[in-house]
Structures are given as structure tokens and as C-alpha cells.
């Protein structure tokens, strides 16, 4: 740490000019494609120059502008703050108190990797976007700066503030994912979601550039509209098959690009994850910011015995959703190892179990099975359809009844002096573990029907959001409330 002279304004690595140039050029290209090309077409010409001439002028301009950006970008320490000064036309000064720093992450896009540089991002309490971004540092300097900022964070946030964090040397990851693991994770992703995202992207580009992609074919489409309709009906099964294949390919490509070289570390500070093929990212979550773990699966992953672990950290919903990190796929042994390393005293005392009332099963059956079946029956009757159309309705009801029953039986809550664990889900099983001291608030709600049945819903409020356990007996809710309130009040551990 002594090598960092942050009391004097520091600049980025000299190759930061190239990083800023490519960032500015990318924004310019997006603007040209989205505005000029779409609205003015390929015949754009101003002062006797087309796209090529103006492109060269803009490239020269952005090169000069990027050099000025580099020269005007400084970072340093002033008192209890980390300071950024930047801006060419409009100067900006950002002060971030050390006590507000939450995490410091590194990121490498393809250009940064080619130039052997690293971008540093500092997240602060409650911010949706990173307030501090330094795009071009050497790897060694970025790691030293990150360790320095995290040390200052602990120094100003903890009461003792005397013990320095250990400077990280060679480390062994607690868990790594091989290419074979990534293919299994990719094959068991939500392919429907991947396909719809791919369709939305392709469709967006098609309509954005419809003048070039669609209009040339409009005369042919108008002449052959009827035959095309017949052809599309015949080709529909093949189109569905192609959509499914592209969805699977999209899931695989996305998984490999995002999680290639995945390594999971448990450090003195907290959890750290490194991953990415072209964009190499490093995320860390301090122990005090971790609110709870959630692991889940789906039918495909259950076949190969894989689960997805997600780490929920403190922050509003926008921050939490954007910064949600975890392990995309791991087997039971790896999951137990991670859970045991982070929650070693999870089985230190006896658990008390709570189960929902059968009203949960009845509600699911009514809303998901009975009401849709009645609606379909009424629709078929009004349309005067054949009896054959009614045959699937009882089968649908039986399926919903079975799934609703299995879901109800899968839901449970267990509590001991240290932890709350929630289990739910039959088709998509999910499990959540929350240390009691992380609970910020407890509440109970009761609807008219629940009051009639003597039931309540119990809510667990954390800094990462709220969780609910529905349809518990009122007496059990009151007992749970008193017990957890005592555990929280008697704990000396800090939730943040």
C-alpha cells in the first residue's frame, strides 16, 4: 500500500487514451446507425462529404478529445474521501467518502484485455449506477488501489478500525467451473427466455433498418401474399424447431461468454467471483453486505444434479437485481461446501419446523385449475363446440391438482437460534437461508379469509428485500414473531 501516493493527483495508464477513444467511437457509431443512417439513408452528404469523409474527421476529433479526457482525468485521496476529477468541456468533481464505499470491482472488455489494462468500478451505498469508474489501470496498480479502498472502507465502517486487511497473494478458488460444466449449465438454461430475448434483438434491428431490409422486398411480398401465408402455415413446425435450436445455441453462447473461466473465492473480506471470455469481470461482496443465500433448480438441472446459487446483497431492488451474483451451476457436494464455509454453525442448534395450512393448496387449485377450467367450459359451450373439446379439461384439472398438492407439500419453514431457512417449489425447487441477525424487520398480515381460518402470512424483511411465508396458523406466527424478535435483539452481530 505504501507504493500508492494517492495524496497527489494520479492519472491512468497512458494507453487509457486508446480506451477512451474506442469508448467515444462506439457511442458515435451507435448514434450514426440509430439516427443518421435510419433517418437520412445511404445518400447522406454534407459540405460535399459523405459518411467516409465525415467519419475520418470525427475519428480525428475523437482522438484529440480522448487525449484531453485522459489529461483532465485525475484521482486522489482528500481527507476521508476518494476523489475523481474529470471533464473537458464540463468539469466534474466526485467525492466519495470511504465509509460509503460498498464494493470495488474490476472489469476488462476485449480492448482492455488486448492492451493489458483493467477498469475499476467503485459501488457506493444506495447507488443504482457506479459513481466511480476508472477505465484504464495496469493490473497490478488496479489490485493495489482496490485493496487500499477496501481497507479504508473497513477502517471507517468498523468500530475497531485498526486491523488491516491482508494483501492477497496466490489464492486457490473454492470452486471452479470447467468448459464441460458450462455446457451443462447452458443446456439447462431457460431456453424460452433466451429465444425471446434473441427474437426481440433481431426484430428490433429489422424494424430499425426496415428501409434496407424490408422495403426492397415489399413488391414481391404484396404479389405473393396469399401463397406466402399458405407457405408459412406449412413451415410453422420447422419455424418452431428452428426457434428452439437457436434458443439453445443462444443459451450456450451466452453462458460461455459470461461464465468462461469461472472461479469462486472465499477471502478474508467476503465472496469474490471472476468470470468472462471477452469481458473479464471480477465482482466481490463483503461479508457484511451479504444478506442471504438462495439456491434453486429446474427440471433439466435436476436430471444432472445441478443447482444455481445466488447471493443476495444489501441494496434496493434496482441495485440488487443488477448486482445479483452467484454460481450458475454446482452439484450438491460443491453447494454444501460453499454453504458450510460461509455458514459453519448452521446446524449448531435444534430447528423448529413450520408448515403452511392446506388453504395454500386449495387457493392454487382454484386460481390455477378450477377457474381456468370453468372459463374454458363456458367458452366452448357458447361456441357450440363438440364434446371432444371438453376432454382435455379434466386432464388439465388433474395435472393442476397434482402440481398444487406437491407444491404445498414442498413448502416449509425451519428456524433455530441462528438461522431461518425457507423451502418451496416442486417443479422449480428453491431454498433460502437467512442469518437471524440480518433480519431488519418482522411483520404479519391477515386477510379476511385468513382471519376466518385462523391463519396469517409472515414477512421477513431484509436489506435485500422481503420474503413471505403464507398460510401459517396464527399461533405459530405469534410464536415465531416473539422468538425471532428475541434472537435479533439478543444478537451482537451487525447486519451491515
Protein Blocks (a to p, Z undefined) as FASTA:
>chain_A
ZZpcfkbccdddfklmmmmmmmmmmmmmmmmmmmmmmmnojmbceehiafklmmmmmmmm
mmmmmmmmmmmpccddehjaccddedjklccdddddfklpmbdcddddfklmmnopacdd
dddehiabdfbdcfbdcfklmmmmmmmmmmmmmmmmpmnlmaccddddddddfbdcdfkl
mmmmmmmmcfklmmmmmmmmmmmmmmmmmmmmmmmmmmmmmmmmmmmmmmmmmmmmmmmm
mmmmmmmmmmmmmmmmmmgoiacdddfklccddedjklccdddddfklpmbdcddddfkl
mmnopacdddddeddfklmmmmogcdfbdcfklmmmmmmmmmmmlmmpccddddddfklm
mmmmmmmmmmmmmmmmmmmmmnopafklmmmmmmmmmmmmmmmmmmmmmpccdddfkbcc
ddedjklgcdddddfklpmbdcddddfklmmnopacdddddfkbccddehiafklmmmmm
mmmmmmmmmpcbdfZZ
